[in-house]
Amino acid sequence: MNAPRHGLEAAPAASRIRRRRQTKIVATLGPASGDAEVIDALFRQGVDVFRLNFSHGSHEDHRRRLDVLRDLERRHGRPIAALADLQGPKLRLGTFTAGRIALTAGQAFRLDLDPTPGDETRVGMPHPEIFAALVPGAELLLDDGKVRLEVLSCATDHAETRVVAGTALSDRKGVNVPGVALPISALTAKDRADLAFALDAGVDWIALSFVQRPQDVVEARELIGDRAALLAKIEKPQAIDHLETIIDLVDGIMVARGDLGVEMPAEDVPPLQKSIVREARRAGKPVIVATQMLESMISAPTPTRAEASDVATAVFDGADAVMLSAETAAGAFQIEAVAIMNRIAERVERDPIYRQMIDAQRDAQGAPSASDALTAAANQVARAIGAAAIATYTTSGSTTLRAARERPEVPILCLARSVAISRRLVLAYGVRSVFAPVPDGFRAKIAGAVEVAAREGLAADGDALVVTAGDGVTGSTNVLRVAMVGAERAAAMPQRMTGAEEHGSEFPTKVS
């Protein structure tokens, strides 16, 4: 099937997909979801953002999937965000002569820099930076915490340890050092090569793994510039000590609970999840809750009740998005996993308790600037008059993100003047992103917003639309207007914003 020449405007009205929830869904592409038909089905079922996991797959794999996404958005006339997740400095053991060994609690076990395959008494650990940071009494967690070692003595090239827990170990299992800030960059040589490829390919978000300190973020930002939005994955306890600064330096946050749950007590993770979501929302930065959300659906057609509750909790917390990892990348029930996550989010958002909780969080935020105050007022007006949607014109994305921070009950129609910004904002709560030109003059902006809202099925004649914009100052929100859809459309008929043929609103094949 040939893709239409134009993107957003050329897609037939019947193909427009309307989400019935404000919380977004992120899904990971992989061997089980790499072909165009499956990706299209995932999108139709509810995926808003697609994650490319650079811990697996080749550059050619990721390029092929990204090309599918760009073709998909042209056919559906809807921006789709692509998130490149860098592997980061994953620390691993070496290998064993037999591939695996048995362990006994209390036994001695040596870690060293010797690359020779190990046995029941020792194994190589090719990370001198770990040995440099160890002290007697430190704890090492291997294989996602299944094996625990206590350091008895150490030097720059080895550590003598005692097995505290765990009965088996095999080749190249991961190593975690809880409570120790390791002197390593969050960007390895592989990450730098993957980052260069991802930016050239035109991804919209870069996820930085194993962030420990603000300097990690600064280093990545210098390489990325404004070519993509930057998201920090909070999966190291050391990052919590610098959480506020890290949030200020990035464009988004991911609560990556896998490694976070390994390096700290399991009972600490749920309240920490709530705290991170709250702080990210206060700063107006999109936040994703990720890892093991519907993990049983890798091999089962339905989730456990605990998993359903886990997804619901993230939605109740007010997260911008919830994420699927292996469930869609390698699972046998990828489409079903997305469908169930979609239904859970829809059900939670219909619950009266959900709105009470979201409103209580909003009350705690305050309005530190005139732009924030006006955006808060827009949400209040929309609720008071029963508006169909809130429309935001944005150049940098800040006006729309302010609206998303308020967590309104109605959709946020984002009219972005660039393809890149329209794609990035897909991740934000409640945002229905549209690539559209920004007319001169506020009256023309009102007419344009009304026309697009009607065309996108967000508002009909007789509906009210609350419109906000920054008039003259990039990054500010200083104008609010209530428009009645039927009246504004009639008044603006001679100059209405009609589409790509007149305005050049088109999704290119690649963005570079």
C-alpha positions in Angstrom: 0.0 0.0 0.0 1.4 3.4 -1.0 1.7 5.9 1.7 -0.1 9.2 1.0 2.0 12.1 -0.1 1.1 14.2 2.9 1.0 13.1 6.5 -1.3 14.6 9.1 -3.7 16.4 6.7 -3.8 13.6 4.1 -5.0 10.8 6.4 -8.7 10.1 5.9 -11.0 11.0 8.9 -12.0 7.3 9.3 -8.4 6.4 10.1 -8.0 8.8 13.0 -7.6 6.9 16.2 -9.0 8.4 19.4 -7.6 7.3 22.7 -10.0 7.2 25.6 -7.4 7.8 28.2 -5.0 10.5 29.1 -2.1 8.3 30.4 0.2 7.2 27.6 1.5 3.8 26.7 5.1 3.1 25.8 5.9 -0.3 24.2 9.3 -1.8 23.4 10.0 -3.2 19.9 12.0 -6.4 19.5 12.1 -9.8 17.8 8.4 -10.4 18.5 7.3 -7.0 17.3 9.6 -6.0 14.5 7.5 -6.3 11.4 5.2 -3.6 10.1 1.9 -5.5 10.7 2.6 -6.1 14.4 3.8 -2.5 14.9 0.6 -1.2 13.2 -1.5 -3.5 15.4 0.3 -2.3 18.6 -0.4 1.3 17.6 -4.0 0.7 16.9 -4.4 -1.2 20.2 -3.0 1.8 22.1 0.7 2.4 21.9 1.7 6.1 21.8 5.5 5.9 22.1 7.7 3.1 20.7 10.9 2.2 22.6 14.0 1.0 20.7 16.1 -0.9 23.2 19.8 -0.5 22.3 20.8 -3.3 24.7 19.6 -5.6 22.0 19.5 -5.6 18.2 21.6 -4.1 15.5 21.6 -0.6 14.1 19.9 -2.0 11.0 17.2 -3.6 13.1 16.4 -0.2 14.8 16.6 1.7 11.5 14.1 -0.7 9.9 11.7 -0.3 12.8 12.0 3.4 12.8 11.2 3.5 9.1 8.1 1.5 9.9 7.1 4.1 12.5 7.5 7.0 10.1 5.5 5.3 7.5 2.8 4.5 10.1 2.5 8.1 11.2 2.2 9.3 7.5 -0.6 6.8 6.9 -2.5 7.6 10.1 -1.7 11.3 10.1 -0.6 11.3 13.7 2.8 12.0 15.2 4.4 8.9 16.8 7.3 9.2 19.2 10.4 7.0 19.0 12.5 6.6 22.2 16.1 5.3 21.9 17.1 3.6 25.2 20.8 3.4 25.6 22.3 0.4 27.3 24.6 2.2 29.7 27.5 0.8 31.7 26.1 -2.7 32.4 28.5 -4.4 34.7 29.0 -8.1 34.3 31.0 -11.1 35.5 33.3 -13.1 33.1 32.7 -16.7 32.2 33.0 -20.1 33.9 34.8 -23.2 32.5 31.6 -25.2 32.7 29.2 -22.3 32.0 27.8 -22.3 35.5 28.7 -23.2 39.1 27.0 -24.1 42.4 27.5 -22.0 45.5 27.0 -22.6 49.2 26.2 -19.9 51.8 29.3 -19.1 53.8 31.9 -20.3 51.2 34.8 -18.1 50.1 34.7 -16.7 46.6 37.2 -14.5 44.8 36.6 -11.8 42.2 39.6 -10.6 40.1 40.7 -9.1 36.8 42.0 -12.4 35.4 40.0 -13.2 32.2 40.6 -16.9 32.6 37.2 -18.8 32.9 36.3 -19.3 36.5 35.2 -22.1 38.8 33.6 -22.6 42.2 36.4 -20.6 43.9 36.8 -17.5 41.6 35.6 -15.7 38.5 36.9 -12.7 36.5 35.1 -9.4 36.9 36.6 -7.1 34.1 35.7 -3.8 35.9 38.7 -2.2 37.7 36.4 0.7 38.6 34.4 -1.6 40.9 37.6 -2.8 42.7 38.6 0.8 43.1 35.4 1.7 44.9 35.0 -1.4 47.1 35.8 -1.4 50.8 35.6 -4.3 53.4 32.0 -4.9 54.4 30.6 -3.7 51.1 27.9 -5.9 49.5 27.9 -7.2 45.9 24.7 -8.3 44.2 25.0 -10.7 41.3 22.3 -11.9 38.8 19.7 -9.3 39.8 20.3 -10.0 43.5 19.9 -13.7 43.4 23.5 -14.0 44.7 24.8 -11.8 47.5 28.5 -11.5 48.4 30.1 -9.7 51.3 33.5 -8.2 50.7 36.0 -9.4 53.3 39.2 -7.7 51.8 40.0 -6.0 48.6 42.7 -4.4 46.4 42.8 -2.7 43.1 42.7 -6.0 41.2 40.7 -8.4 43.3 38.3 -8.9 46.2 37.9 -11.7 48.6 34.3 -12.3 49.4 31.9 -14.6 51.4 28.7 -15.9 49.9 25.8 -14.6 51.9 23.0 -16.0 49.8 22.5 -17.8 46.5 23.1 -21.3 45.2 24.1 -20.9 41.5 25.9 -18.5 39.1 26.4 -18.6 35.4 28.3 -16.8 32.6 28.2 -13.0 32.3 25.6 -12.3 35.0 25.1 -8.7 36.0 26.8 -7.0 39.0 25.3 -4.4 41.3 27.1 -2.5 44.0 24.5 -1.0 46.2 25.4 2.1 48.2 28.5 2.8 46.2 28.9 5.6 43.6 31.1 4.1 40.9 33.6 6.4 39.1 32.2 5.6 35.7 30.4 7.6 33.0 26.8 6.8 32.1 27.9 6.7 28.5 30.1 3.8 27.3 31.9 3.7 23.9 29.0 1.6 22.7 26.5 4.1 24.0 28.3 6.9 22.1 28.1 5.0 18.9 24.4 4.1 19.5 23.7 7.7 20.3 25.2 9.1 17.1 23.3 6.5 15.1 20.0 7.3 16.9 20.3 11.0 16.4 21.2 10.7 12.7 18.2 8.3 12.3 15.9 10.9 13.8 14.6 9.5 17.1 12.6 11.9 19.3 13.8 10.9 22.8 17.1 9.5 24.2 16.9 7.5 27.5 20.1 7.7 29.5 20.6 4.5 31.6 22.3 4.2 35.0 22.4 7.9 35.8 24.2 8.5 39.1 24.9 12.2 39.2 24.0 15.5 37.4 27.3 15.3 35.5 26.1 12.2 33.7 23.2 14.2 32.3 25.3 17.2 31.4 27.7 15.0 29.4 24.8 13.5 27.4 23.2 16.9 26.8 26.4 18.2 25.3 26.4 15.4 22.8 22.6 15.6 22.0 22.1 19.3 21.9 18.6 20.0 20.7 18.4 17.1 18.2 16.3 15.0 20.6 14.7 15.3 24.1 16.7 13.7 26.9 15.2 11.4 29.5 17.0 10.2 32.6 16.4 6.7 33.9 16.3 6.6 37.7 17.6 3.1 38.5 20.5 3.8 40.8 20.0 4.9 44.4 22.8 7.4 44.0 20.6 9.4 41.6 18.0 9.9 44.3 20.4 12.1 46.2 20.5 14.4 43.2 16.9 13.9 42.0 15.8 17.5 41.9 18.9 18.7 40.0 18.7 15.8 37.6 15.0 16.6 36.9 15.9 20.2 36.2 18.5 19.2 33.7 16.5 16.7 31.6 13.3 16.8 29.6 11.8 13.6 31.1 12.2 10.9 33.7 11.8 7.1 33.8 11.2 5.2 37.0 13.2 2.1 36.0 12.3 -0.2 38.8 14.3 -3.2 37.8 17.8 -2.2 38.9 16.4 0.2 41.4 14.7 -2.7 43.1 17.9 -4.7 43.1 20.0 -2.1 44.8 17.6 -1.0 47.5 15.0 -2.8 49.7 11.9 -3.8 47.8 9.6 -2.0 50.3 11.3 1.3 49.5 10.5 1.2 45.8 6.7 1.9 45.9 7.0 5.1 47.9 10.0 6.2 45.9 8.0 5.7 42.7 5.3 8.0 44.0 7.9 10.6 45.1 9.7 10.6 41.7 6.4 10.9 39.8 5.3 13.8 42.1 8.6 15.6 41.7 8.7 15.2 37.9 5.1 16.4 37.6 5.9 19.4 39.8 8.7 20.3 37.4 6.4 19.8 34.4 8.5 17.0 33.0 6.9 13.8 31.5 7.5 10.7 33.7 7.3 7.1 32.7 6.8 4.2 35.2 8.5 1.1 33.8 9.7 -2.5 34.3 7.9 -5.7 35.0 4.4 -4.1 34.7 2.7 -7.1 33.0 5.7 -9.5 33.0 3.7 -12.7 33.2 2.2 -11.8 29.8 5.5 -12.7 28.2 4.1 -16.2 28.2 0.5 -15.9 29.4 -2.5 -14.3 27.7 -3.7 -12.5 30.9 -1.8 -10.7 33.7 -1.9 -11.5 37.4 -4.1 -9.4 39.6 -1.0 -8.0 41.2 0.3 -6.8 37.9 -3.0 -5.2 37.0 -2.9 -3.4 40.3 0.7 -2.3 39.6 -0.3 -0.6 36.4 -3.3 0.9 38.0 -1.2 2.3 40.9 1.1 4.1 38.4 -2.0 5.6 36.7 -3.4 6.7 40.1 0.0 8.2 40.9 -0.4 10.5 37.9 2.4 9.2 35.7 2.4 10.5 32.1 3.1 7.0 30.8 3.3 3.4 31.7 5.7 1.1 29.8 5.9 -2.5 28.5 9.4 -4.0 28.0 9.8 -7.8 27.2 6.0 -8.1 27.1 6.0 -6.6 23.6 9.6 -7.0 22.6 9.8 -10.8 23.1 6.5 -12.0 24.5 3.9 -14.3 22.9 1.0 -12.0 23.7 2.2 -8.5 22.7 -1.1 -7.2 21.3 -3.0 -8.5 24.3 -0.6 -6.9 26.7 -1.2 -3.5 25.1 -4.9 -4.0 25.0 -5.1 -4.9 28.7 -2.8 -2.0 29.8 -5.1 0.3 27.7 -8.2 -1.0 29.5 -6.6 -0.7 32.9 -5.7 2.9 32.3 -9.2 3.7 30.9 -10.9 2.1 33.9 -8.7 3.9 36.5 -9.3 7.3 34.8 -13.1 6.8 35.0 -12.9 6.1 38.7 -14.0 9.1 40.9 -11.1 8.4 43.3 -8.6 8.9 40.5 -9.8 12.5 39.9 -9.7 13.2 43.6 -6.1 12.0 43.8 -5.0 13.9 40.7 -6.7 17.1 42.0 -5.1 16.8 45.4 -1.6 16.5 43.8 -2.4 19.7 41.7 -3.3 21.6 44.8 0.1 20.9 46.3 1.9 22.4 43.3 1.1 26.0 43.5 1.6 28.4 40.6 5.1 29.9 40.7 4.8 32.1 37.6 2.3 34.0 35.6 2.4 31.4 32.8 1.7 28.6 35.3 -1.1 30.6 36.9 -2.8 31.2 33.5 -2.4 27.5 32.5 -4.0 26.5 35.8 -6.8 28.9 35.1 -7.3 27.4 31.7 -7.9 24.0 33.3 -10.3 25.5 35.8 -12.2 27.2 33.1 -12.4 24.1 31.0 -13.9 22.2 33.9 -16.3 24.9 34.8 -17.8 25.3 31.3 -17.5 21.7 30.3 -15.1 22.4 27.5 -14.4 19.7 25.0 -10.6 20.2 25.0 -7.8 22.6 25.8 -5.9 23.8 22.8 -2.3 25.0 23.2 -0.1 26.6 20.6 3.6 25.9 21.3 7.0 26.6 19.7 9.3 25.0 22.3 6.7 22.7 23.9 6.6 24.6 27.3 3.0 25.8 26.9 1.7 22.3 26.2 3.8 20.8 29.1 2.3 23.4 31.5 -1.2 22.2 30.5 -0.2 18.5 30.9 1.1 19.3 34.4 -2.4 20.3 35.4 -3.7 16.8 34.4 -6.9 18.1 32.9 -9.9 15.8 32.4 -10.2 16.8 28.8 -7.7 16.2 26.0 -5.0 18.7 25.3 -4.8 19.6 21.6 -1.2 20.6 21.0 -0.6 22.7 17.8 3.2 22.5 17.3 5.0 24.4 14.6 7.6 21.7 14.1 7.5 18.0 13.5 10.2 17.3 16.1 8.2 19.1 18.9 4.9 17.5 17.9 6.5 14.1 18.2 8.2 14.7 21.5 5.0 15.9 23.1 3.2 12.7 22.3 4.7 11.3 25.6 3.0 14.0 27.8 -0.2 13.3 29.7 -3.4 13.9 27.7 -1.7 15.5 24.7 -3.1 15.0 21.3 -0.2 16.4 19.3 -0.7 17.9 15.8 2.0 19.4 13.5 0.5 22.6 12.3 1.6 26.1 11.3 1.2 28.9 13.8 -0.9 31.8 12.3 -0.1 35.4 12.9 -2.4 37.1 15.3 -4.4 35.6 18.1 -7.7 35.7 16.3 -6.2 33.6 13.5 -4.8 31.2 16.2 -8.3 30.8 17.6 -9.7 30.0 14.2 -7.0 27.6 13.5 -7.4 25.8 16.8 -11.1 25.5 16.4 -10.7 24.1 12.9 -8.1 21.5 13.9 -10.1 20.4 17.0 -13.2 19.8 14.8 -11.2 18.0 12.1 -9.5 15.8 14.7 -12.8 14.8 16.3 -12.0 16.5 19.6 -14.8 19.1 19.4 -18.1 19.6 17.4 -20.3 22.6 16.6 -21.7 24.0 19.9 -18.7 22.8 22.0 -16.4 25.1 23.9 -12.7 25.1 23.4 -10.2 26.7 25.8 -7.2 28.1 23.9 -3.9 29.1 25.4 -0.8 30.5 23.7 2.4 32.5 24.2 1.9 35.8 22.3 5.3 37.1 21.3 7.6 35.5 23.8 8.9 31.9 23.3 8.4 29.8 26.3 5.7 31.9 27.9 1.9 31.3 28.2 0.2 34.7 28.4 -3.1 34.5 26.5 -6.3 32.5 27.3 -9.5 32.5 25.2 -12.7 30.5 25.3 -14.1 29.8 21.8 -17.4 28.3 20.7 -16.6 25.9 17.9 -19.6 26.5 15.6 -19.4 30.3 15.8 -15.7 30.5 15.3 -15.7 28.2 12.4 -18.3 30.2 10.6 -16.5 33.5 11.3 -13.2 32.1 10.1 -14.5 30.3 7.0 -12.7 32.5 4.4 -9.3 32.1 6.2 -9.6 28.7 7.9 -6.6 26.5 8.4 -7.4 23.8 5.9 -4.4 21.5 5.6 -1.1 20.4 4.2 -1.7 21.4 0.6 -1.9 25.0 1.6 0.5 25.1 4.6 3.1 22.4 3.9 2.2 20.5 7.0 3.8 17.2 6.1 5.7 14.4 7.9 9.0 13.9 6.2 10.4 10.4 5.7 13.3 11.2 8.0 14.2 13.9 10.4 17.9 14.7 10.8 
